[in-house]
C-alpha cells in the first residue's frame, strides 16, 4: 500500500460516521487492520533506509574544511613541534622545530636540558644522548626562536602542551616570555572528525594515508601535521572507509601527541 492509498483510506475513516450495525463495524475493523499492517511495513522499510543512511561514509565537517583552506594559505603559517624529557610539569625542552606552509625548515635546534641533564627521551624523540651532550642550553637559542615566531601564525598538535612547556621553561630559566600566536591543530582534528576525544597524530596519519615512522623525529611530525592540514582542506577523512566505531577514551598517555 502506498502513502497515497494510506492517506485516502485514513481520510475515508476520518470522514465516516459511527457504524450503525455490526456489518459496518466489521468493515471499519478490517480497514483499520489493513492500515495498521501497511504502516507497520512502511515503518520497517523506513528503518532500513535509516540504517543505510547511518552507515554511509562519514563526511568532513564543512566549517573545518573552510578553516583549513584559509589557514594553509596564510603567508606567515608555521607548524611547531617540541620534544621534551617527558610529560611532567617540569620537563625540559630538548628540541624545537618549525616548518613553514610549504614544509621548509624555519628552525630546528636540539638543546641540552639543564634540570634533567642527559635525558633525551630517545624512545619518543629519536634524539641520542650524544646529540644532547653536544647541544647548547635553551637560553642560547631563545632570542633566535623569538625572531622566527615573530608575526607567525603557529599551529601545533596539542598546542596546550606546547604553550605550557614553553612558558614553564622560560620561567624556569629566567627567559623573556615567547610571543606566540596560533592555534591547536589537535583541537581542530577533533572537530573535523566530529569526536570529543583527542586523536593521536599517529592515528590521524593512518586515517589520511601519511606514513609516519616510529619513532618519528620532530621534523617528520611537523611534516605530518602539514599533511593533515592539506588533507583537511580537501575534505579527506579516511583514505579507505572504516566502519563506524564508538569513541574510545582509553588513549595512550605515553606522550602528548
Buried (B, 14 or more C-beta within 10 A) or exposed (E): BEEEEBEEBBEEEEEEEEEEEEEEEEEBEEBEEBBEEBBEEBEEEEEEEEEEEEEEEEEBBEEBBEBBBEBBEEEBBBBBBBBBBBBEEEBBBBBBBBBBBEEEEBBBBBBBBEEBEEBBBBEBBBBEEEBBEEBEEBBEBBEEBBEBBEEBBBBBBBBEBBBBBBBBBBEEBEBEEBEBEBBBBBBBBBEBBEEEEBBBBBBBBBBBEBEBEEBBBBBBBBBBBBBBBBBBBEBBBBEEEEEEEEEEEEEEEEBBB
